[in-house]
Amino acid sequence: MSDASTAAEFAPPRADCVADSAGGLTFQVVDWARPGPAAGSDAGPDAALVLVRRGADPGPEGEVRLPLVPTEGGRLQAALPSTVPLLEGRWDVHMVFGEAETQRLAPGLNDLRSLVDRKPGPSTSPLAVRIPYPTKHGNLSL
């Protein structure tokens, strides 16, 4: 087995991110496989994208779960609408299947063009922008 095929086999799933004009984000997870006894390409109803606030205590204020649903082409998709509140800080992006251990996502392609000309409305307070970025360790965060 070559080093390249070994690296690809153990590469984390990655998420492409698309921003909408309202400030929401859509995540499309590629290169994923369900771990454990139910391994395979069926995500199941318990698949979730999990945002974990860095440095937060465990609990509802430090975690946001978004359902992952299958799309055409074998991807999983989750939406983070701008109406879902996130406390200020950095949020690490994970995925999980049921009770399995969460796994970090690697960054994919980011389409943030809709944020360039975005003009927040008068009721947008506080102003918040969610920008996906790669960490120094190669993980996806907001």
C-alpha positions in Angstrom: 0.0 0.0 0.0 1.5 3.4 -1.0 1.8 6.3 1.4 -0.7 8.3 -0.8 -3.4 5.6 -0.5 -2.8 5.3 3.2 -3.1 9.1 3.7 -6.3 9.2 1.7 -7.8 6.3 3.7 -7.2 8.1 7.0 -8.0 11.6 5.8 -10.9 13.2 7.7 -14.1 14.0 5.9 -14.2 17.6 4.6 -16.9 20.2 4.3 -17.5 22.7 1.6 -19.2 25.8 2.9 -21.6 28.2 1.0 -22.7 31.5 2.6 -26.1 33.0 1.7 -27.0 36.7 1.5 -28.7 36.6 4.9 -25.5 35.4 6.6 -26.4 31.7 6.9 -24.0 28.8 6.0 -24.6 25.6 4.2 -22.2 22.7 4.9 -21.7 19.9 2.3 -19.7 17.0 3.8 -17.8 15.0 1.3 -15.4 12.0 1.7 -17.4 10.6 4.6 -18.2 7.1 5.8 -20.3 6.0 8.8 -18.1 4.4 11.4 -18.8 1.3 13.5 -21.1 -1.7 13.0 -23.4 0.3 10.7 -20.4 1.4 8.6 -21.1 2.4 5.1 -22.5 5.2 3.0 -25.9 5.4 4.7 -25.9 8.4 7.1 -29.1 7.4 8.9 -31.4 9.7 10.8 -28.9 10.3 13.7 -26.2 12.0 11.6 -25.4 15.6 12.8 -23.0 18.4 12.2 -21.9 19.6 15.6 -20.5 23.0 16.3 -18.5 23.2 19.5 -17.5 26.5 21.0 -13.8 26.4 21.8 -13.1 26.7 25.5 -16.8 26.4 26.5 -18.1 24.2 29.3 -20.0 21.2 28.1 -23.7 22.1 27.8 -26.3 23.7 25.5 -24.6 27.1 25.2 -21.3 25.4 24.0 -22.8 23.2 21.4 -25.1 23.5 18.4 -26.3 20.3 16.5 -27.6 20.5 13.0 -29.1 17.5 11.2 -27.1 16.1 8.3 -29.3 15.0 5.4 -28.2 13.1 2.2 -28.1 15.0 -1.1 -27.5 13.8 -4.6 -24.0 12.7 -5.3 -23.5 11.1 -1.9 -22.9 14.2 0.1 -24.4 15.1 3.5 -25.7 18.6 4.0 -26.5 20.8 7.0 -27.7 24.3 7.2 -26.8 27.0 9.8 -29.4 29.7 9.3 -28.4 33.3 10.3 -31.3 33.1 12.8 -29.6 30.4 14.9 -27.7 32.3 17.6 -24.0 31.5 18.2 -22.2 33.1 21.2 -19.1 35.1 20.3 -16.0 33.0 19.8 -14.5 30.3 17.7 -16.6 27.2 16.9 -15.0 23.9 15.9 -16.9 21.9 13.3 -17.5 18.2 13.9 -19.8 15.4 12.6 -21.3 12.5 14.5 -23.4 9.5 13.9 -25.7 8.7 16.9 -23.6 7.8 20.0 -20.4 7.4 18.0 -17.4 9.6 18.8 -17.4 13.0 17.0 -14.8 13.6 14.4 -13.4 16.9 13.2 -14.0 18.0 9.7 -11.4 19.3 7.4 -12.1 22.5 5.4 -13.1 22.1 1.7 -14.0 24.9 -0.7 -15.6 28.1 0.7 -18.0 30.1 -1.4 -18.4 33.4 0.5 -19.2 35.7 -2.4 -22.6 36.6 -1.1 -21.0 38.1 2.0 -19.0 40.7 0.0 -21.9 43.0 -0.9 -24.1 42.1 2.1 -25.7 45.1 3.8 -27.1 44.3 7.2 -30.6 45.5 7.9 -31.4 48.1 10.6 -32.6 45.3 13.0 -29.3 43.4 12.7 -28.0 43.8 16.2 -25.6 42.5 17.2 -23.8 42.2 13.8 -22.4 38.7 13.4 -20.6 37.2 10.5 -19.8 33.5 10.3 -16.7 32.8 8.3 -15.4 29.3 7.9 -11.6 29.0 8.0 -8.9 26.3 8.4 -7.1 26.1 11.7 -3.4 25.7 12.0 -4.0 22.0 12.5 -6.0 21.7 9.3 -9.5 21.5 10.8 -12.6 23.5 9.9 -13.7 26.2 12.3 -16.0 29.3 12.3 
